[in-house]
Amino acid sequence: MEILNSSLIDWSRAQFALTAMYHWLFVPLTLGLGVIMAIMETAYVRTGNEQWKRTAKFWMNIFGVNFAIGVATGIIMEFQFGTNWSNYSWFVGDIFGAPLAIEAIVAFFMEATFISIMFFGWARVSKKMHLAATWLTVTGATLSALWILVANAWMQYPVGMEFNPDTVRNEMADFWAVALSPVAINKFTHTVASSWVFGAAFVAGITAWYMLKKREPEFTKQSMKVAAIFGFVGIVLTAWTGHGSAQQVAEKQPMKLAAMEGLYDGQEGAGLIAFAIPNPDKKSYDDGVDPYIMKIEVPKGLSVLGFSDFDAFVPGITDIIKGGYKDYKGDVQLSFAEKQKAGKKAIQALADYQTAQKDRDAAAAEKNRVILKENYAYFGYGYLDNPDQLVPHIPLVFWSFHVMVYLGGFFGAFFLLLWFFNYKNKLENTKWMLWISIISVPLVYICSQAGWLVAEIGRQPWSIQDVLPLQTAISALSVESVKITFFIFLILFTALLVAEIRIMLNQIKKGPKAE
């Protein structure tokens, strides 16, 4: 595979990051708000109270705007796999394409079919049929997230595949290993639960604005009740699934865990950083500079987070590069140099296999096929030049992780207080809590983006963990063309975001329509 220049890699990464992060502005709200509006419509069908219908329809309109723009940004992102990451698409398209195809054929068509009934069927179908259409729309959106996250999880933990040296492609060997991998299950449940928190915080913030304006008392009462309960359930599930995700990272992506905590030297009973100031002079894993100016730790917290064991050994960046430590299963881990050697051996075996095939030398072809298979687990390391390439951007991963955790703690306290004041019927007169509710809207966006940064930046330099580094995954494009499309997308996505905000603000100012 051709290794392309760093400028092209950086601009291709920037373009995909731009698309993914803009898309991620819309996805969590779709997943969270969708369930909330479905719960409200369920209350309407069960009670016959028309106010529940007004409330559900208001949030449904907000959902519709967000859903439409989310779809637009998502389609552009999928096309980028073919335009900007064609080597990636060729190398693993057989596997990566399968969940995306299922998402399009099953989930997206489910959404597209029932969303029309949801919006235009109020006077055309029965209450129960309309409610079913609403829940099926929400289910379709959630299934879309499932299959997209299955694909993403496979990039983090590639399983269920066989490398075919004749086509130079990875091919699906076990669909269920891909679909039901522990990383996929944890990633999906954590994403959905955190999206519930997102939707609840959004509803609480908008509802608090109405309360401050003394508008729509019945609407605000219903909306805040659902938001408080749903948000608290969501944050509890988010914390639980987040712990599961941390354990998957500790087991399968130890470098990401080390980056999340800025852990350079492994420890038994490693502490979890509660607060720290990273040292900006720390440039490399082996430069001898203390990574922190100061830090406050929860004793043994990282060992518990990663392995549910107070005394578990957590490898640091230096340990992962130098090797020789025992992982959670007791296996001794190879050093970067040993993995690099195995990777280069696999790459050479592939080249020798292809030569033997051309020469019709069956014995040599079989010999090299065996060597390739024995060393393929470290195939990607053969394209790396030095151990520093193995280390992601520590400050960005560290701060993204800790901002996410801090805000997760904030939302736990927030929804508990919100439920308490709402239950006591004191929320409307507790202005400081209403203002916190409004502030929680931008905070939940920040928290969501931070989580996505941890997941994606933390696995660098890999497009597929241990198998395909970024520099071998991109298309051979000119840097100028990628720069141009980057700024085109930046302008387009910003225009879409501004349009969504204006439409939403206009809808919020109007308030729920009278039935």
Secondary structure, 3 states (H helix, E strand, C coil): CCCCCHHHHHHHHHHHHHHHHHHHHHHHHHHHHHHHHHHHHHHHHHHCCHHHHHHHHHHHHHHHHHHHHHHHHHHHHHHHHHHCCHHHHHHHHHHHHHHHHHHHHHHHHHHHHHHHHHHHCCCCCCHHHHHHHHHHHHHHHHHHHHHHHHHHHHHHCCCCEEEECCCCEEEECCHHHHHCCHHHHHHHHHHHHHHHHHHHHHHHHHHHHHHHCCCCHHHHHHHHHHHHHHHHHHHHHHHHHHHHHHHHHHHHCHHHHHHHHCCCCCEECCCEEEEEEECCCCCCCCCCCCCEEEEEEECCHHHHHHHCCCCCEECCHHHHHHCCCECCCCCECCCHHHHHHHHHHHHHHHHHHHHHHHCCCHHHHHHHHHHHHHHHHHHHHHHCCCHHHHCCCHHHHHHHHHHHHHHHHHHHHHHHHHHHHHHCCCHHHCHHHHHHHHHHHHHHHHHHHHHHHHHHHCCCCEEECCCEEHHHCCCCCCHHHHHHHHHHHHHHHHHHHHHHHHHHHHHHHHCCCCC
